[in-house]
């Protein structure tokens, strides 16, 4: 039996969590509690991704843009995986609004689901 994983951004039987990063002064240290969770791949993106990753001490890949992060997550995802977009900032360096980012993510998920 395969173990299920969660990939956050957004990554086999792994959960992926994409953490969009834009705000420099947020309490990224509080994400350290997530380091004890197993089978989760963290993917950082956005203009302050390196700051957030350094302060959170979470291991994972880093991408400049959400599109790059999603491409990686979806290219690695299997049917039983979860890809979660967990906004950690405004992403105004890449999108004009939260709705714009949400619509972009929704379109990418629809494209992924139809392949």
PAKELO-356659 format. One line per 3 residues: number of its first residue (from 1); their letters; for each residue x, y, z of N, C-alpha, C. Coordinates in Angstrom, 3 decimals, padded with zeros to 6 digits. Layout:
REM residues N
NUM = a = X,Y,Z,X,Y,Z,X,Y,Z; ...
END
This chain:
REM residues 115
1 = xxx = 000.838,-001.183,000.000,000.000,000.000,000.000,000.880,001.243,000.000; 000.473,002.219,-000.777,001.218,003.477,-000.862,000.840,004.394,000.276; 001.833,005.072,000.817,001.553,006.096,001.822,001.161,007.369,001.105
4 = xxx = 000.162,008.031,001.598,-000.248,009.315,001.018,000.628,010.414,001.571; 000.924,011.364,000.740,001.732,012.514,001.111,000.956,013.766,000.695; 001.312,014.879,001.246,000.710,016.139,000.816,001.805,017.045,000.294
7 = xxx = 001.592,017.624,-000.834,002.553,018.527,-001.442,002.020,019.935,-001.316; 002.711,020.808,-000.625,002.259,022.188,-000.470,003.049,023.052,-001.450; 002.398,024.023,-002.913,002.448,024.068,-004.393,003.144,023.168,-004.589
10 = xxx = 001.598,024.010,-003.949,001.626,023.238,-004.720,001.848,022.158,-004.784; 004.235,017.446,-003.626,004.695,017.190,-004.657,005.163,015.921,-004.143; 005.748,011.389,-004.873,004.767,010.385,-005.251,004.007,010.064,-003.986
13 = xxx = 002.698,010.111,-004.044,001.904,010.034,-002.851,002.372,011.099,-001.891; 002.728,012.234,-002.394,003.261,013.308,-001.553,002.315,014.479,-001.614; 002.200,015.175,-000.528,001.421,016.402,-000.515,002.383,017.547,-000.792
16 = xxx = 001.963,018.469,-001.613,002.802,019.609,-001.964,002.123,020.882,-001.512; 002.853,021.719,-000.890,002.311,022.989,-000.435,003.087,024.116,-001.079; 002.430,024.892,-001.900,003.054,026.059,-002.499,002.826,027.235,-001.577
19 = xxx = 003.881,027.866,-001.197,003.790,028.996,-000.285,004.154,030.279,-001.027; 003.153,031.026,-001.519,003.461,032.267,-002.204,003.962,033.300,-001.210; 005.040,033.931,-001.544,005.697,034.802,-000.596,005.883,036.185,-001.199
22 = xxx = 005.413,037.217,-000.506,005.632,038.572,-000.980,005.939,039.528,000.169; 005.286,039.371,001.304,005.450,040.294,002.418,006.681,039.954,003.234; 007.559,040.925,003.385,008.858,040.676,004.021,008.779,040.565,005.533
25 = xxx = 007.832,041.212,006.163,007.835,041.303,007.628,006.802,040.412,008.305; 006.383,039.373,007.651,005.439,038.450,008.276,006.191,037.473,009.175; 005.511,036.884,010.163,006.177,035.987,011.125,006.426,034.589,010.557
28 = xxx = 007.324,034.492,009.573,007.602,033.224,008.910,008.142,032.176,009.878; 008.722,032.604,010.988,009.249,031.673,011.986,008.165,030.728,012.500; 006.926,031.190,012.489,005.824,030.375,013.004,005.561,029.139,012.141
31 = xxx = 006.072,029.127,010.911,005.907,027.946,010.058,006.814,026.798,010.475; 007.757,027.041,011.372,008.678,025.993,011.823,007.947,024.776,012.361; 006.777,024.964,012.933,006.019,023.841,013.495,005.659,022.822,012.414
34 = xxx = 005.627,023.242,011.164,005.294,022.333,010.067,006.426,021.366,009.741; 007.625,021.649,010.223,008.779,020.815,009.890,008.661,019.398,010.452; 007.829,019.197,011.442,007.674,017.864,012.025,006.710,016.982,011.225
37 = xxx = 005.976,017.579,010.291,005.046,016.807,009.470,005.811,016.010,008.431; 005.385,014.799,008.186,006.057,013.900,007.247,005.350,013.911,005.892; 006.087,013.533,004.863,005.550,013.352,003.524,004.938,014.607,002.927
40 = xxx = 005.536,015.733,003.242,005.096,017.003,002.686,006.289,017.667,002.017; 006.076,018.128,000.786,007.097,018.881,000.077,006.652,020.329,000.024; 007.488,021.218,000.491,007.179,022.643,000.474,007.841,023.279,-000.729
43 = xxx = 007.108,024.123,-001.422,007.625,024.854,-002.567,007.363,026.332,-002.317; 008.425,027.105,-002.328,008.320,028.538,-002.100,008.365,029.270,-003.430; 007.589,030.363,-003.543,007.667,031.191,-004.745,007.376,032.634,-004.389
46 = xxx = 007.773,033.519,-005.247,007.512,034.940,-005.043,008.777,035.698,-004.711; 008.646,037.011,-004.655,009.830,037.851,-004.526,010.556,037.710,-003.197; 009.888,037.322,-002.125,010.535,037.181,-000.809,010.632,035.722,-000.363
49 = xxx = 010.594,034.830,-001.318,010.597,033.394,-000.996,011.821,032.968,-000.210; 012.963,033.546,-000.512,014.192,033.148,000.181,014.163,033.579,001.645; 013.615,034.742,001.904,013.482,035.222,003.286,012.561,034.293,004.067
52 = xxx = 011.412,033.980,003.498,010.437,033.114,004.175,011.009,031.731,004.417; 011.708,031.197,003.442,012.272,029.861,003.603,013.354,029.858,004.678; 014.184,030.877,004.681,015.250,030.953,005.680,014.676,031.098,007.089
55 = xxx = 013.679,031.958,007.249,013.103,032.188,008.576,012.263,031.009,009.067; 011.631,030.288,008.131,010.776,029.165,008.532,011.577,027.891,008.760; 012.782,027.825,008.210,013.639,026.636,008.293,012.999,025.417,007.641
58 = xxx = 012.072,025.647,006.701,011.458,024.542,005.972,012.288,024.248,004.731; 012.491,022.978,004.464,013.233,022.568,003.275,012.265,022.480,002.100; 012.750,022.840,000.933,011.912,022.751,-000.254,012.508,023.521,-001.406
61 = xxx = 011.869,023.403,-002.531,012.313,024.098,-003.725,011.811,025.529,-003.725; 012.451,026.353,-004.530,012.113,027.766,-004.596,012.025,028.192,-006.054; 010.954,028.903,-006.383,010.731,029.379,-007.745,010.356,030.851,-007.718
64 = xxx = 010.775,031.566,-008.740,010.473,032.994,-008.813,008.984,033.246,-009.036; 008.348,032.405,-009.820,006.954,032.630,-010.223,006.065,031.440,-009.857; 004.791,031.741,-009.618,003.810,030.707,-009.307,003.695,029.694,-010.444
67 = xxx = 003.726,030.164,-011.687,003.610,029.260,-012.828,004.712,028.202,-012.804; 005.940,028.600,-012.488,007.059,027.653,-012.409,006.853,026.654,-011.281; 006.390,027.150,-010.147,006.158,026.284,-008.990,005.056,025.267,-009.277
70 = xxx = 003.972,025.731,-009.898,002.873,024.825,-010.226,003.299,023.811,-011.276; 004.065,024.248,-012.247,004.548,023.316,-013.275,005.327,022.176,-012.612; 006.208,022.531,-011.679,006.962,021.492,-010.973,006.032,020.577,-010.177
73 = xxx = 005.144,021.170,-009.387,004.253,020.377,-008.536,003.385,019.439,-009.368; 002.787,019.967,-010.430,001.895,019.146,-011.246,002.664,018.099,-012.049; 003.893,018.396,-012.421,004.672,017.402,-013.171,005.087,016.231,-012.283
76 = xxx = 005.134,016.438,-010.988,005.505,015.394,-010.047,004.304,014.704,-009.414; 003.138,015.326,-009.449,001.954,014.831,-008.740,001.417,013.545,-009.353; 000.992,012.651,-008.496,000.319,011.405,-008.867,-001.158,011.525,-008.484
79 = xxx = -001.970,010.574,-008.917,-003.414,010.642,-008.665,-003.775,010.786,-007.193; -003.024,010.182,-006.308,-003.378,010.214,-004.886,-002.773,011.408,-004.149; -002.032,012.249,-004.837,-001.377,013.397,-004.198,-002.327,014.567,-004.009
82 = xxx = -001.967,015.426,-003.106,-002.672,016.680,-002.883,-001.721,017.819,-003.170; -002.165,018.780,-003.955,-001.386,019.998,-004.184,-002.203,021.136,-003.595; -001.653,021.795,-002.604,-002.357,022.845,-001.877,-001.658,024.174,-002.090
85 = xxx = -002.386,025.165,-002.549,-001.861,026.526,-002.631,-002.207,027.216,-001.327; -001.198,027.571,-000.568,-001.408,028.163,000.747,-000.776,029.549,000.771; -001.543,030.566,000.375,-000.974,031.914,000.272,-000.388,032.419,001.581
88 = xxx = 000.875,032.833,001.499,001.552,033.390,002.656,001.777,034.878,002.508; 001.284,035.442,001.442,001.470,036.866,001.184,000.543,037.297,000.065; 000.711,038.521,-000.353,-000.202,039.105,-001.332,000.061,038.678,-002.764
91 = xxx = 001.291,038.318,-003.096,001.689,037.959,-004.462,001.492,039.112,-005.438; 001.494,040.338,-004.933,001.294,041.492,-005.803,002.488,041.751,-006.712; 003.592,041.052,-006.482,004.720,041.148,-007.403,004.416,040.441,-008.711
94 = xxx = 003.407,039.551,-008.703,003.088,038.762,-009.890,001.644,038.914,-010.346; 000.728,039.227,-009.432,-000.693,039.300,-009.756,-001.267,040.635,-009.304; -002.334,041.069,-010.001,-002.917,042.373,-009.662,-003.832,042.321,-008.441
97 = xxx = -004.284,041.100,-008.070,-005.172,040.959,-006.912,-005.201,039.500,-006.469; -005.835,039.281,-005.299,-006.021,037.914,-004.813,-006.879,037.122,-005.801; -007.904,037.780,-006.355,-008.786,037.111,-007.302,-008.040,036.706,-008.569
100 = xxx = -007.157,037.575,-009.033,-006.346,037.270,-010.213,-005.498,036.023,-009.953; -004.854,035.967,-008.780,-004.046,034.795,-008.429,-004.928,033.553,-008.311; -006.069,033.673,-007.690,-006.980,032.535,-007.543,-007.482,032.018,-008.880
103 = xxx = -007.818,032.926,-009.776,-008.268,032.518,-011.105,-007.150,031.832,-011.877; -005.929,032.335,-011.728,-004.772,031.713,-012.373,-004.589,030.289,-011.859; -004.646,030.114,-010.527,-004.493,028.790,-009.920,-005.617,027.858,-010.372
106 = xxx = -006.833,028.356,-010.371,-007.982,027.551,-010.794,-007.792,027.056,-012.225; -007.354,027.931,-013.128,-007.125,027.551,-014.524,-006.039,026.486,-014.621; -004.971,026.625,-013.857,-003.889,025.637,-013.875,-004.378,024.281,-013.365
109 = xxx = -005.207,024.286,-012.338,-005.761,023.035,-011.803,-006.676,022.392,-012.840; -007.517,023.196,-013.487,-008.390,022.655,-014.533,-007.577,022.048,-015.668; -006.521,022.739,-016.086,-005.650,022.215,-017.152,-005.011,020.904,-016.716
112 = xxx = -004.541,020.846,-015.476,-003.906,019.633,-014.948,-004.904,018.479,-014.894; -006.106,018.754,-014.414,-007.129,017.716,-014.262,-007.586,017.149,-015.600; -007.475,017.928,-016.658,-007.970,017.477,-017.963,-006.914,016.727,-018.769
115 = x = -005.706,016.599,-018.231,-004.671,015.889,-019.000,-004.751,014.394,-018.845
END
